[in-house]
Amino acid sequence: MFIFGNLISALAGVLDIILTIYMWIVIISALITWVNPDPYNPIVRFLYSVTEPAFSFVRRKLPLPPMGIDVSPIVVLLAIVFLQQFLVRTLQQIALSFQ
């Protein structure tokens, strides 16, 4: 059963790395909106295409009054931190129980 424990541990590590990378992408995407970027820049298009589905989902689920501040990146960052603290740690504890 140690092989199954190692598999779950590796999945937890990969998931943690993916969530950390996505967290930085969300932060960069939120910061880049402050400087009015060129919409035809490939980096800006990549950031928009990767983060906009999550942002639009949050905007649909949490309709806030129009106050000029988009809080969807903050909500997405909180969700990422929750997943890192809950899901990754849970997978690591499950992996330890199999060893």
N, C-alpha and C positions, 0 to 999 in steps of 0.2 A: 504494500500500500504506500510505501515511501515514494514510489514513482508518481502516483496520483497527487501526493502532497507537494512534490517538486513542481508538477505541472501547474497546480493552483497557485503556488508561490510565484512562479514565473509569470503567470497571467496577471497576478496582482502587481508585480513590478512593471510590466508593460503598460497596464492600465494607468498606473501612477505616472509614468513618463508621458503617456498620451494626454492625460488630463493636465499635466503641468505645461506641456507645449501649447495646448489649446487655451489655457489660462493666459499665457503670454501673448498669444494671438489676439485674444479678446482685449487685453490691456492696450496693445499696440493699435488695434482697430479703434478703440475709444479715443486714444490720444491723437490719432491722425485726423479725426474729424474736427479737431480744434483749429487746424491750419488750412482748411479748404484745399484738399489735395486734388491733383489732376485725375479725373475719373477714368482716363484712358491709360494711366500708368498700370503696368501689369501687376505690380505689387499691391496697389490699391484695389485692383479688380479681384485679386486673389483673396485679400483680407475681407473684402465685401462679400464675396461668394461663400467664404467659409463661415463667417460670423452672422450674416444677415438672417439665415434660417432660424437660428437660436434667438436672435433679437426679436424677430417678427413673432415668433411663438410666444415669447414673454409679453410683448406688446398686446397680443390678442387676449391672452389670459389675464393680464393685469391692466385693465384700462384705467389709466390715470388721467386726471384733468390736464388739459394742455397748459403746461406751465413753462415750456421752453427747455426743460431739462429731461433728457432721455435716461431713465434709470435702468433700462433693460441690461446694459453691460454689468451693472452692479449686481442685479439679480442673477445673471448668468455666472458671474464670478462666485457668488455665494453658493450656487448650486454645484459648481466645480469643487469648491472647498468641502462642501458636505459630502460629495461623492468620494473625495480623497480620504476624508476622515472616517466615513462610515463603511463604504463598500470595499476600499482597498484594505483597510485594517481588518475587516471581517474576513476577507479572502485570506489574508495572512494568518489569522488565527485558525481558520479552517485548515490551512496547509500545515500548521504546526500540530494540529490534532491528528493528522495522518502520519506523522513521522515518529 
